[in-house]
Amino acid sequence: MQDPGVARRARGGIEFEKMTSSQKDWLMKRNCSLSPRQVGRFYLSILLVSVAIALVFAWKGTWIILAFAVLEMLVLGAALLVYARHAADYERVTLAQGALVVESVSANRVIRHEFNARWVRVELEESPRAELVLHSGRLTVPVGRYLDPGRRRRFAQELSWWLQRSA
């Protein structure tokens, strides 16, 4: 049996941390194959191979290959930069001491919303791409965008249960 205070990893991008009786913490991450550092290493290796091949063609007199290789590496670099900026995106939902805190990180931009847990309503749309939305007064915050619909539904049920229990 696992200690509830120890983080455990579940499939589908949810990590449950600090699951004690007084605090609940859900961490939902983007499912990315490569970390930003690995993306940089991959790009450097492709760059070296591509430029080496292009330089061989340039040495043989076909300079146009070098121009296309540079253009190709610029486009690939731009695409990998966009990927790397969003590889570490996540959402964290924390319920502790009567407060529900939702923290969203996208491309190193942090957005944080804090709710009174007694006033929060959890709403899950009934559609194939059902969006999970938290309502409190006029404020609405979508959460669970990194989860597939089944896990999003289970997360909504679990969050609703914990919100009712904390009230």
C-alpha positions in Angstrom: 0.0 0.0 0.0 1.3 3.5 -0.9 1.6 6.3 1.6 -1.0 9.0 0.8 1.5 11.8 1.3 3.8 10.4 -1.4 3.2 11.5 -5.0 2.0 8.9 -7.4 1.7 9.0 -11.2 -1.5 8.0 -12.9 -1.8 7.4 -16.6 -3.3 10.2 -18.6 -1.4 13.2 -17.2 -2.8 13.5 -13.6 -0.5 13.4 -10.7 -2.1 13.2 -7.2 0.1 14.9 -4.6 -0.4 15.6 -1.0 -3.6 13.6 -0.8 -4.1 14.1 2.9 -7.4 14.7 4.8 -6.8 18.5 4.9 -5.4 19.1 1.4 -6.0 17.7 -2.0 -3.7 18.5 -4.9 -4.2 17.5 -8.6 -1.5 18.2 -11.1 -2.5 17.8 -14.8 0.4 17.9 -17.3 0.6 18.0 -21.1 1.6 14.7 -22.5 4.9 15.5 -24.2 7.5 13.1 -25.5 10.5 15.4 -25.3 11.5 17.9 -22.6 12.7 21.3 -23.7 16.3 20.2 -23.2 15.8 17.1 -25.3 14.3 19.3 -28.0 17.4 21.4 -28.0 19.7 18.4 -28.3 17.6 16.9 -31.1 17.6 20.2 -33.0 21.4 20.6 -32.6 22.0 17.0 -33.9 19.7 17.5 -37.0 21.3 20.9 -37.6 24.8 19.5 -37.6 23.9 16.6 -40.0 22.0 18.8 -42.4 24.6 21.5 -42.5 27.4 18.9 -43.0 25.5 17.4 -45.9 24.8 20.8 -47.4 28.5 21.8 -47.1 29.6 18.7 -49.0 27.2 19.7 -51.8 28.4 23.3 -51.6 32.0 22.1 -51.9 31.1 20.2 -55.0 29.6 23.4 -56.5 25.9 23.1 -55.7 25.5 26.1 -53.4 21.7 26.2 -53.6 21.5 23.1 -51.3 23.1 25.1 -48.5 20.4 27.8 -48.9 17.6 25.3 -48.7 19.3 23.6 -45.7 19.5 26.9 -43.9 15.8 27.6 -44.7 14.8 24.1 -43.6 16.7 24.5 -40.3 15.0 27.9 -39.6 11.5 26.5 -40.1 12.3 23.4 -38.1 13.8 25.6 -35.3 10.7 27.8 -35.2 8.4 24.7 -34.9 10.5 23.1 -32.2 10.7 26.4 -30.3 6.9 26.6 -30.2 6.8 23.0 -29.0 9.5 23.5 -26.3 7.7 26.6 -24.9 4.6 24.5 -24.3 6.2 21.2 -23.3 6.1 22.1 -19.6 2.5 23.4 -19.5 0.3 22.2 -16.6 -2.7 22.9 -14.5 -2.7 22.5 -10.7 -5.9 22.4 -8.7 -5.5 22.6 -4.9 -8.2 22.3 -2.3 -7.1 23.3 1.2 -8.5 25.1 4.2 -11.8 26.1 2.5 -10.0 27.5 -0.6 -9.8 26.1 -4.1 -6.8 27.4 -6.1 -6.5 26.8 -9.8 -3.1 27.5 -11.3 -2.6 27.3 -15.1 0.9 27.6 -16.7 1.2 28.1 -20.5 4.5 29.0 -22.0 5.8 30.2 -18.7 2.8 32.5 -18.1 1.1 31.7 -14.8 -2.6 32.4 -14.3 -3.9 31.8 -10.8 -7.5 31.8 -9.6 -8.6 31.4 -6.0 -12.1 30.5 -5.0 -14.0 30.0 -1.8 -14.6 26.2 -1.9 -18.2 26.6 -0.6 -19.2 28.7 -3.6 -17.6 26.7 -6.4 -19.8 24.8 -8.9 -18.3 22.1 -11.1 -19.9 21.9 -14.5 -19.1 19.4 -17.2 -20.7 19.8 -20.6 -22.4 16.9 -22.2 -20.5 16.5 -25.5 -17.7 14.4 -26.9 -15.2 17.2 -26.2 -16.8 18.0 -22.8 -15.2 21.0 -21.2 -14.9 21.1 -17.4 -15.7 24.6 -16.0 -15.5 25.9 -12.5 -18.1 28.6 -11.6 -18.0 31.0 -8.7 -20.2 34.1 -9.0 -19.4 35.7 -12.3 -16.0 34.0 -12.6 -15.7 30.9 -14.8 -12.4 29.0 -15.2 -12.0 26.0 -17.6 -9.8 23.2 -16.2 -8.7 19.7 -17.3 -7.7 20.6 -20.8 -4.8 18.1 -20.7 -7.1 15.2 -19.9 -9.0 12.9 -22.2 -12.9 13.1 -21.8 -13.1 10.0 -19.6 -10.5 11.2 -17.2 -12.0 14.7 -17.3 -15.3 13.2 -16.2 -13.7 11.3 -13.4 -11.8 14.3 -12.2 -15.0 16.4 -12.2 -16.7 13.8 -10.1 -13.8 13.5 -7.7 -13.5 17.3 -7.4 -17.3 17.7 -6.8 -17.1 15.1 -4.1 -14.2 16.8 -2.3 -15.9 20.2 -2.6 -19.1 18.9 -1.1 -17.1 17.2 1.7 -15.1 20.4 2.5 -18.3 22.5 2.8 
